[in-house]
């Protein structure tokens, strides 16, 4: 393996409409988490390259902001078509570098394209407010204008989708943009930018800078970058939000989660099991809307525990490119070790092991970072595993007596990304959706992911900021309002 390292491609940046080699002296290997194969080397770009991207983006902004919105979105129409043409290739790349199954990658890419489609409605979504004669002879108008240069610091778990929560809205609103993909999964954005390079956008409108913490800090500190979007753990989200807002920037930071689901005795148990298994174990549990805690009420304790245990045990784990595989690996060896350590800690703190997914042997993929679906029962709500975001295929079971107890347990959590209820009772559903303290609520839904024309919400430690990604929130985030009050003293009618 070591003999091949020098032959690995070094990924370029994309600045001012051109591919360019980084001056970086440090590199990180991009690794297929299913096979352990090294795929490429990603440069840890220095701050000077963020500065160059910001400078050219600021220069491009001066003319891009004056480009009419109907003309700006023509580039997005073309991008949508190119992404459709390369749909399978992009999906395959996501699987190779991220580990999820091919169907999961296809679903991710479909949501990315959905955001491009939604952003094509910017000419209507950016409309302002006009009032004539708010007083005698006085008119008042509110316009939306772009901010300037904006940037996204993207995570590893959805390399194809999450940059598109922000990028299409930003440029359609008249901003210019910088993408900093995760150094763990940079290949998908490389291929997306090969498509962007075909659009004929003015140089500098969209730029790509690879890197790690130095590049991130350069983005947070750069005076020309006006707005920053981030998705990742709550600890890093808090750091990004604090540092960027201290520099006067507009910031939206999606943080971590510990998403609970509540199962009532009247729920359709077959449907509930299928949906919650996909939620907890889909994408190997590496998504911010993964079910992490199942709270059972009454008889659901027995029926749900039995059915979810069977579902976890039967799930087919392997390389996401292989036919029939239902769950791939976690992203890295370090992640696998952390997940397994937390499972062990949960057991040490009194939880009962129902299904133990540690150290599986996946034939043909002995170097892969696999953790099988794991279920722990009778988890103490105050234990480490009940409070910590695991970001792996681990489901903790907690039993309470009433829906009030369950909602109280949900609301005690520090996170507020998603909470879901499974029931056939309309009254219970109404109570839950009103009282549960989470930004995304599911009723008989395991992954309450909003469509692109709704904001991706989040409360408490799951979100830092005011305006979320997607939909109308994205328009408000990437624009600033200007109010004009005007009066003309001369009688215009006498001019004719």
C-alpha positions as CSV (number, residue, x, y, z in Angstrom):
1,X,0.0,0.0,0.0
2,X,2.7,2.5,1.0
3,X,4.4,2.1,-2.4
4,X,1.3,3.5,-4.1
5,X,0.9,6.6,-1.9
6,X,3.1,8.8,-4.2
7,X,0.8,7.8,-7.2
8,X,-2.3,9.0,-5.6
9,X,-3.8,12.1,-7.2
10,X,-3.6,15.4,-5.3
11,X,-6.9,17.2,-5.4
12,X,-6.8,20.8,-6.7
13,X,-8.7,23.8,-5.6
14,X,-11.1,25.7,-7.9
15,X,-10.6,29.5,-7.6
16,X,-11.6,32.2,-10.0
17,X,-13.0,29.8,-12.6
18,X,-9.8,27.7,-12.8
19,X,-8.5,24.5,-11.3
20,X,-5.3,25.3,-9.4
21,X,-2.8,23.3,-7.3
22,X,-2.6,24.2,-3.7
23,X,0.7,25.4,-2.1
24,X,-0.1,23.2,0.8
25,X,2.8,21.2,2.4
26,X,0.5,18.9,4.4
27,X,-2.0,16.4,3.0
28,X,-4.6,14.0,4.2
29,X,-5.5,10.7,2.6
30,X,-9.0,10.2,1.4
31,X,-9.9,6.6,2.4
32,X,-12.7,4.3,1.3
33,X,-14.2,3.3,4.7
34,X,-15.4,0.0,3.4
35,X,-12.1,-1.3,2.0
36,X,-9.5,0.8,3.6
37,X,-8.1,1.7,0.2
38,X,-6.5,5.1,-0.2
39,X,-8.2,7.1,-3.0
40,X,-6.5,10.5,-3.2
41,X,-4.6,13.1,-1.2
42,X,-6.4,16.3,-0.2
43,X,-4.3,19.4,0.4
44,X,-4.6,21.2,3.7
45,X,-4.7,24.6,2.0
46,X,-3.1,27.6,3.8
47,X,-5.0,30.7,4.8
48,X,-3.5,32.5,1.8
49,X,-5.6,30.4,-0.5
50,X,-8.8,31.2,1.4
51,X,-7.7,34.9,1.0
52,X,-7.3,34.5,-2.7
53,X,-10.7,32.9,-3.1
54,X,-12.3,35.6,-1.0
55,X,-10.6,38.3,-3.0
56,X,-11.7,37.0,-6.4
57,X,-15.2,36.3,-5.0
58,X,-15.5,39.9,-3.8
59,X,-14.4,41.2,-7.2
60,X,-16.9,38.9,-9.0
61,X,-19.6,40.1,-6.6
62,X,-19.6,43.6,-8.0
63,X,-20.9,42.5,-11.4
64,X,-22.7,39.3,-10.3
65,X,-25.0,41.2,-7.9
66,X,-26.1,43.3,-10.9
67,X,-26.9,40.3,-13.0
68,X,-30.7,40.0,-13.1
69,X,-32.1,37.2,-10.9
70,X,-33.9,35.5,-13.9
71,X,-30.5,35.4,-15.6
72,X,-28.7,34.1,-12.6
73,X,-31.0,31.1,-12.2
74,X,-30.3,30.0,-15.8
75,X,-27.0,28.6,-14.5
76,X,-28.9,26.6,-11.9
77,X,-31.2,25.1,-14.5
78,X,-28.1,24.0,-16.4
79,X,-26.5,22.6,-13.2
80,X,-29.6,20.6,-12.4
81,X,-29.5,19.0,-15.9
82,X,-25.8,18.2,-15.5
83,X,-26.3,16.6,-12.1
84,X,-29.1,14.5,-13.5
85,X,-26.9,13.4,-16.4
86,X,-24.1,12.4,-13.9
87,X,-26.5,11.1,-11.2
88,X,-25.2,7.6,-11.0
89,X,-21.5,8.6,-11.2
90,X,-22.0,11.2,-8.4
91,X,-24.0,8.7,-6.3
92,X,-21.3,6.1,-6.7
93,X,-18.6,8.6,-5.6
94,X,-20.6,9.4,-2.5
95,X,-20.7,5.7,-1.6
96,X,-17.0,5.1,-2.3
97,X,-15.7,7.9,-0.1
98,X,-18.5,8.1,2.5
99,X,-19.5,4.4,2.9
100,X,-23.3,4.6,2.7
101,X,-25.2,2.3,0.4
102,X,-25.8,3.2,-3.2
103,X,-29.5,3.8,-2.6
104,X,-28.7,6.1,0.3
105,X,-26.3,8.0,-1.9
106,X,-28.9,8.3,-4.6
107,X,-31.4,9.6,-2.0
108,X,-28.9,12.2,-0.8
109,X,-28.1,13.4,-4.3
110,X,-31.9,13.7,-5.1
111,X,-32.2,16.0,-2.1
112,X,-29.3,18.1,-3.4
113,X,-31.0,18.5,-6.8
114,X,-34.2,19.4,-5.1
115,X,-32.5,22.4,-3.5
116,X,-31.2,23.5,-6.9
117,X,-34.8,23.3,-8.2
118,X,-36.1,25.3,-5.3
119,X,-33.5,28.0,-5.7
120,X,-34.6,28.4,-9.3
121,X,-37.7,30.2,-7.8
122,X,-35.6,33.0,-6.4
123,X,-37.1,35.7,-8.6
124,X,-40.4,35.2,-6.8
125,X,-38.9,34.3,-3.4
126,X,-36.9,37.5,-3.3
127,X,-39.8,39.8,-3.9
128,X,-39.9,42.8,-1.6
129,X,-42.8,44.8,-0.3
130,X,-44.2,48.0,-1.8
131,X,-46.7,50.4,-0.4
132,X,-47.9,53.5,-2.3
133,X,-49.2,56.5,-0.4
134,X,-48.3,55.4,3.1
135,X,-48.8,59.1,3.8
136,X,-49.9,61.8,1.4
137,X,-47.6,61.6,-1.6
138,X,-45.1,59.3,0.1
139,X,-44.3,55.8,-1.1
140,X,-42.3,53.1,0.8
141,X,-40.5,50.1,-0.6
142,X,-38.5,47.2,0.9
143,X,-35.9,45.5,-1.4
144,X,-33.7,42.4,-0.8
145,X,-30.1,42.8,-1.8
146,X,-27.3,40.2,-1.6
147,X,-24.7,40.3,1.1
148,X,-21.5,39.7,-0.8
149,X,-19.1,36.7,-0.3
150,X,-20.5,33.7,1.6
151,X,-19.0,30.3,2.5
152,X,-20.0,26.9,3.7
153,X,-17.9,24.6,5.9
154,X,-19.3,21.2,5.1
155,X,-19.3,17.9,7.1
156,X,-18.4,14.4,6.0
157,X,-21.7,12.6,6.3
158,X,-23.6,14.1,3.3
159,X,-20.9,15.3,0.9
160,X,-23.3,15.7,-2.0
161,X,-26.3,17.2,-0.2
162,X,-25.4,19.6,2.5
163,X,-23.4,22.1,0.4
164,X,-26.6,22.4,-1.6
165,X,-28.6,23.5,1.4
166,X,-26.8,26.8,0.9
167,X,-24.9,27.2,-2.4
168,X,-27.7,27.5,-4.9
169,X,-29.7,30.0,-2.8
170,X,-26.6,32.1,-2.2
171,X,-25.6,32.5,-5.8
172,X,-29.2,32.8,-7.0
173,X,-29.7,35.7,-4.5
174,X,-26.6,37.5,-6.1
175,X,-23.9,36.5,-3.7
176,X,-20.6,34.8,-4.6
177,X,-19.5,31.6,-2.8
178,X,-16.7,29.5,-1.3
179,X,-17.1,25.8,-0.6
180,X,-14.8,24.1,2.0
181,X,-15.7,20.4,1.9
182,X,-14.7,18.0,4.6
183,X,-11.2,16.8,4.1
184,X,-12.5,13.3,4.7
185,X,-14.8,13.3,1.7
186,X,-13.7,15.8,-0.9
187,X,-14.2,13.7,-4.0
188,X,-17.9,14.4,-4.4
189,X,-17.4,18.2,-4.5
190,X,-14.5,17.7,-6.9
191,X,-16.9,16.1,-9.4
192,X,-19.7,18.6,-8.7
193,X,-17.2,21.4,-9.5
194,X,-16.3,19.7,-12.8
195,X,-20.0,20.2,-13.6
196,X,-19.9,23.8,-12.3
197,X,-16.9,24.5,-14.5
198,X,-19.1,23.7,-17.5
199,X,-21.8,26.2,-16.6
200,X,-20.0,29.3,-17.9
201,X,-20.4,31.2,-14.7
202,X,-18.3,34.4,-14.4
203,X,-15.0,33.6,-12.8
204,X,-15.0,33.9,-9.1
205,X,-18.7,33.4,-8.5
206,X,-18.2,29.9,-7.0
207,X,-14.9,28.7,-5.6
208,X,-13.6,25.5,-3.9
209,X,-10.9,25.5,-1.2
210,X,-9.8,22.2,0.3
211,X,-8.4,22.2,3.8
212,X,-8.8,21.6,7.5
213,X,-8.7,23.9,10.6
214,X,-6.4,26.5,9.1
215,X,-8.7,27.0,6.2
216,X,-11.7,27.0,8.5
217,X,-10.2,29.7,10.7
218,X,-9.2,31.7,7.7
219,X,-12.9,31.7,6.6
220,X,-14.1,32.7,10.0
221,X,-11.7,35.6,10.2
222,X,-11.6,36.9,6.7
223,X,-13.1,40.4,6.5
224,X,-14.5,40.0,3.0
225,X,-16.6,36.9,3.9
226,X,-19.9,38.2,5.1
227,X,-21.9,35.0,5.8
228,X,-21.0,31.4,6.9
229,X,-22.9,28.2,7.0
230,X,-21.7,25.2,9.0
231,X,-23.0,21.7,9.7
232,X,-21.2,19.4,12.2
233,X,-20.9,18.6,15.9
234,X,-22.3,21.0,18.5
235,X,-18.8,21.6,20.0
236,X,-17.4,22.8,16.6
237,X,-20.7,24.6,15.8
238,X,-20.4,26.6,18.9
239,X,-16.7,27.4,18.1
240,X,-17.6,28.5,14.5
241,X,-20.6,30.5,15.6
242,X,-18.7,32.3,18.4
243,X,-15.6,33.2,16.4
244,X,-17.5,34.2,13.2
245,X,-20.1,36.3,15.0
246,X,-17.3,38.0,17.0
247,X,-16.0,39.0,13.6
248,X,-19.4,40.5,12.7
249,X,-20.5,37.8,10.3
250,X,-23.9,36.4,9.7
251,X,-23.8,32.7,10.8
252,X,-25.9,29.6,10.8
253,X,-24.5,26.5,12.5
254,X,-26.3,23.2,12.5
255,X,-24.9,21.1,15.4
256,X,-25.3,17.7,16.9
257,X,-28.3,15.7,17.9
258,X,-29.6,12.9,20.1
259,X,-32.9,12.3,18.4
260,X,-35.7,10.5,20.4
261,X,-38.6,8.5,19.0
262,X,-41.6,7.6,21.1
263,X,-43.5,4.4,20.5
264,X,-47.1,4.1,21.8
265,X,-48.8,0.7,22.2
266,X,-51.3,1.5,19.5
267,X,-48.7,2.1,16.8
268,X,-48.5,-0.1,13.8
269,X,-45.6,-2.2,15.0
270,X,-44.5,-3.6,11.7
271,X,-44.4,-0.2,10.0
272,X,-42.8,1.4,13.1
273,X,-40.1,-1.2,13.2
274,X,-39.3,-0.8,9.5
275,X,-39.2,3.0,9.6
276,X,-37.3,3.3,12.9
277,X,-34.7,0.7,11.8
278,X,-34.0,2.7,8.7
279,X,-33.8,5.9,10.9
280,X,-31.4,4.4,13.5
281,X,-29.2,2.3,11.2
282,X,-29.5,4.0,7.8
283,X,-26.3,5.7,6.7
284,X,-24.7,3.7,9.6
285,X,-26.4,6.2,12.0
286,X,-24.2,9.0,10.7
287,X,-26.8,11.6,10.1
288,X,-28.1,14.4,12.2
289,X,-31.6,13.1,12.0
290,X,-30.9,9.5,13.0
291,X,-33.0,8.0,15.7
292,X,-30.8,7.4,18.7
293,X,-33.2,6.8,21.6
294,X,-36.5,4.8,21.4
295,X,-38.9,5.6,24.3
296,X,-41.5,2.9,24.7
297,X,-44.8,3.2,26.6
298,X,-46.8,0.4,28.0
299,X,-47.0,-2.8,26.1
300,X,-44.9,-1.3,23.3
301,X,-41.9,-2.1,25.5
302,X,-42.2,-5.9,24.7
303,X,-43.5,-5.7,21.2
304,X,-41.2,-3.0,19.9
305,X,-38.1,-4.5,21.6
306,X,-38.7,-7.8,20.1
307,X,-39.3,-6.5,16.6
308,X,-36.5,-3.9,16.5
309,X,-34.0,-6.5,17.8
310,X,-35.0,-8.8,14.9
311,X,-34.7,-6.0,12.4
312,X,-31.2,-5.0,13.7
313,X,-29.9,-8.6,13.7
314,X,-31.1,-9.3,10.2
315,X,-29.7,-6.1,8.6
316,X,-27.1,-6.9,5.9
317,X,-23.9,-5.0,6.5
318,X,-21.1,-4.6,3.9
319,X,-19.7,-2.5,1.1
320,X,-22.4,-0.1,0.0
321,X,-21.6,-0.8,-3.7
322,X,-22.5,-4.5,-3.2
323,X,-26.0,-5.6,-4.1
324,X,-28.3,-6.3,-1.2
325,X,-26.3,-4.4,1.4
326,X,-28.5,-2.4,3.7
327,X,-25.8,-0.7,5.8
328,X,-22.2,0.4,5.1
329,X,-19.3,1.2,7.4
330,X,-18.7,4.3,9.6
331,X,-16.4,6.9,8.2
332,X,-13.1,6.0,9.9
333,X,-11.2,3.8,12.3
334,X,-11.3,6.5,14.9
335,X,-15.0,6.8,14.6
336,X,-15.5,3.0,14.9
337,X,-13.3,2.9,18.0
338,X,-15.2,5.8,19.6
339,X,-18.6,4.2,18.9
340,X,-17.5,0.9,20.3
341,X,-16.1,2.6,23.4
342,X,-19.4,4.3,24.0
343,X,-21.3,1.0,23.6
344,X,-19.0,-0.5,26.2
345,X,-19.5,2.4,28.5
346,X,-23.3,2.1,28.2
347,X,-23.1,-1.5,29.2
348,X,-20.8,-0.6,32.1
349,X,-23.4,2.0,33.3
350,X,-26.1,-0.6,33.6
351,X,-27.7,-0.9,30.1
352,X,-28.6,-4.4,29.0
353,X,-27.1,-5.6,25.7
354,X,-29.8,-6.7,23.3
355,X,-27.8,-6.8,20.0
356,X,-24.0,-6.2,20.2
357,X,-22.6,-4.9,16.9
358,X,-19.0,-4.5,17.9
359,X,-16.1,-6.0,16.0
360,X,-18.0,-7.7,13.2
361,X,-16.2,-9.8,10.6
362,X,-17.3,-8.7,7.1
363,X,-15.9,-11.2,4.6
364,X,-13.8,-9.6,2.0
365,X,-13.7,-6.3,3.8
366,X,-11.5,-7.0,6.8
367,X,-10.0,-3.5,6.6
368,X,-13.3,-1.8,6.7
369,X,-14.7,0.4,9.5
370,X,-17.8,-1.7,10.3
371,X,-20.0,-1.6,13.3
372,X,-23.2,-3.7,13.1
373,X,-26.6,-2.4,14.4
374,X,-26.5,-2.3,18.2
375,X,-29.4,-2.1,20.7
376,X,-29.1,-1.4,24.4
377,X,-32.1,-1.8,26.7
378,X,-33.0,-0.2,30.0
379,X,-30.7,2.7,29.4
380,X,-30.5,5.1,32.3
381,X,-31.7,8.6,31.0
382,X,-28.8,10.1,32.9
383,X,-26.1,7.9,31.6
384,X,-23.4,8.9,29.2
385,X,-24.7,6.9,26.3
386,X,-28.2,8.5,26.7
387,X,-26.8,12.0,26.5
388,X,-23.9,11.7,24.0
389,X,-24.3,11.9,20.2
390,X,-22.8,8.6,19.1
391,X,-23.1,9.1,15.4
392,X,-23.2,5.4,14.7
393,X,-25.8,2.6,14.4
394,X,-26.7,2.4,18.1
395,X,-30.2,2.6,19.4
396,X,-30.9,3.0,23.2
397,X,-34.2,1.8,24.6
398,X,-35.9,3.6,27.5
399,X,-39.3,2.7,29.0
400,X,-41.7,5.1,30.6
401,X,-45.4,4.8,31.7
402,X,-47.1,7.7,30.0
403,X,-46.8,10.0,27.0
404,X,-46.3,12.9,29.4
405,X,-43.3,11.1,30.9
406,X,-42.0,10.5,27.4
407,X,-42.4,14.2,26.3
408,X,-40.8,15.3,29.6
409,X,-37.8,13.0,28.8
410,X,-37.6,14.4,25.3
411,X,-37.6,18.0,26.5
412,X,-34.9,17.4,29.1
413,X,-32.4,16.7,26.4
414,X,-29.8,19.2,25.5
415,X,-30.4,18.8,21.8
416,X,-33.4,19.7,19.7
417,X,-32.9,18.6,16.2
418,X,-35.7,16.0,15.8
419,X,-38.3,14.1,17.8
420,X,-40.8,11.6,16.4
421,X,-43.9,9.8,17.6
422,X,-45.4,6.6,16.4
423,X,-49.1,6.2,17.1
424,X,-52.6,5.9,15.6
425,X,-54.0,8.5,18.0
426,X,-54.6,11.9,16.5
427,X,-55.0,13.4,20.0
428,X,-51.6,12.0,21.0
429,X,-50.0,13.3,17.8
430,X,-51.4,16.8,18.3
431,X,-50.2,16.9,21.9
432,X,-46.8,15.7,20.9
433,X,-46.2,18.1,18.0
434,X,-47.3,21.0,20.2
435,X,-45.2,20.2,23.3
436,X,-42.1,18.5,22.0
437,X,-39.1,20.8,22.0
438,X,-37.4,20.0,18.7
439,X,-37.2,21.8,15.4
440,X,-38.1,18.9,13.2
441,X,-41.1,16.8,14.3
442,X,-42.1,13.5,12.8
443,X,-45.5,11.7,13.2
444,X,-45.1,8.1,12.0
445,X,-42.0,9.4,10.3
446,X,-38.5,8.1,11.2
447,X,-36.4,10.8,9.5
448,X,-38.3,14.1,9.6
449,X,-36.1,15.7,6.9
450,X,-37.8,18.8,5.5
451,X,-38.3,19.2,1.8
452,X,-36.1,21.9,0.2
453,X,-38.9,24.5,0.3
454,X,-39.1,24.2,4.1
455,X,-36.2,25.3,6.4
456,X,-34.1,22.6,8.0
457,X,-35.0,23.5,11.6
458,X,-33.2,22.7,14.8
459,X,-33.4,23.9,18.4
460,X,-31.3,24.2,21.6
461,X,-27.8,22.7,21.2
462,X,-28.6,21.5,17.7
463,X,-28.5,24.9,16.2
464,X,-26.7,28.2,16.6
465,X,-28.1,31.2,14.8
466,X,-31.5,32.5,13.7
467,X,-32.1,31.5,10.1
468,X,-31.8,27.9,8.9
469,X,-30.8,26.3,5.6
470,X,-33.2,25.8,2.7
471,X,-36.4,27.5,1.7
472,X,-37.4,31.0,2.7
473,X,-34.9,31.0,5.5
474,X,-32.1,30.7,3.0
475,X,-33.4,33.7,1.1
476,X,-33.5,35.8,4.3
477,X,-30.0,34.6,5.3
478,X,-28.4,35.4,2.0
479,X,-30.0,38.8,1.6
480,X,-30.3,42.0,3.5
481,X,-33.3,44.3,3.4
482,X,-33.2,47.9,2.3
483,X,-36.2,50.2,3.0
484,X,-36.7,53.2,0.8
485,X,-39.2,56.0,1.7
486,X,-39.6,58.6,-1.0
487,X,-41.6,61.7,-1.9
488,X,-41.6,63.8,-5.0
489,X,-42.5,67.4,-4.5
490,X,-43.1,68.4,-8.1
491,X,-46.5,67.6,-9.6
492,X,-45.4,65.0,-12.2
493,X,-48.6,65.5,-14.2
494,X,-47.6,69.0,-15.3
495,X,-44.6,67.6,-17.1
496,X,-46.8,66.2,-19.9
